[in-house]
Amino acid sequence: MKILVINCGSSSLKFQLIDSVHGQVLAKGLCERIGIEGSRLVYRREGAKEQTVKAPMTEHKTAVKMVLDALTAPGTGVIRELSEIDAVGHRIVHGGEKFAASVLIDNGVLSAIEECASLAPLHNPANLTGIRACMELMPETPMAAVFDTAFHQTMPMEAYLYGIPYAYYEKYRVRRYGFHGTSHKYVSRQAAKVLGERPEKLRLIVCHLGNGASVSAVQYGKSVDTSMGLTPLEGLIMGTRAGDMDPAIVEFIAHKEGKTLDEIMEILNRQSGVLGLSGGLSSDFRDLEDAFQAGQPEGERALKAFAYRVAKYIGAYTAAMNGVDGICFTAGLGENSPLIRRKICAYLGYLGVSLDEEQNRKRGEDLIISAPGCGVKVLVIPTNEELAIAEETCALVQA
Ligand code: ADP
């Protein structure tokens, strides 16, 4: 089946056309600056050079139209007609408590996604815009919604409740939701394959370490805890997000610096994390690793704090599952940084973990990087959220 995967932001739209049977990307790209001056489409057909088309895109519908035109363009396209697209899979950020799995989109689903918008005001409305644009241009094509939060809906109450008045949960559904669910699910399933076991037999900890980063405890195939919360701000120290901290810091800094709540939230989301910790040096871990190797204290500070926080979560989730069989690293940093994996695993001696350094230096494939004989396996599993969305969409359409 040919599945078009769409990830729509407020001013951008990423897409991939995937042959879900062979897991092959036929074409991919993105539209940037939608609704802003200077909008453009970057398009790449598998095996060909990237093309950039600059054209005004006043709204998402224009962007989707350009993507569909590019996919069907004689010579550079990959399909002859739109009817070759069997279904569209949309990445949706927040499904609240309404969605514990991917669904085919109908009017009821659209309204439910809209109702979740107060939980993700920047993301859900943009995701909806993308769905509506596709529905208008491809009215006959089935569409699926694949939620970032859905995989974590199996968390037990003690993991998702915050220690605040219960009325806030009852009235506003303030609780832990967790994100990166598509990745945590895909990686945990893939790790089980690599370990030659069924997911139902394994307790896994998945460390999705990218610019945004989260850890999850996947017990016997189900997410039982995860580090992101009501929003993606909680948990690990990230590229620019603060992660866990004393909530009283918000008031303290607001007083000291004379800042509004919005300004503080902006700082916690965009100027904190390793960017903030490194004194503004960089949010990109490659720069921080270079700084660390060059002996700059800013780099060391940020990397140490980052690795420590991940290790702390691994300890917590080992306790939550009463043990652990495998620890998986994924996403930009998790897949590509032997240094950060080494720093995190240095805390795991109590689990009997030691690394096979030769394996740890490899990249780009599923790997077991713990030394032979370790009871707790450490794995690197490249994530593929688009393929996971395509597969979920395909399964829904076939069912
Ligand atoms: P997101 O999808 O959240 O934007 P990614 O999963 O693409 O993030 O990860 C981006 C992060 O991965 C960046 O901070 C980048 O520095 C880091 N990264 C990518 N390649 C490497 C590498 N070779 N060494 C260290 N860090 C890397």
Residues whose N, C-alpha, C, O or C-beta is under 5 A from the ligand:
A	BS01	ADP	L209 G210 N211 G212 S283 D284 F285 R286 A331 G332 L333 N336 S337
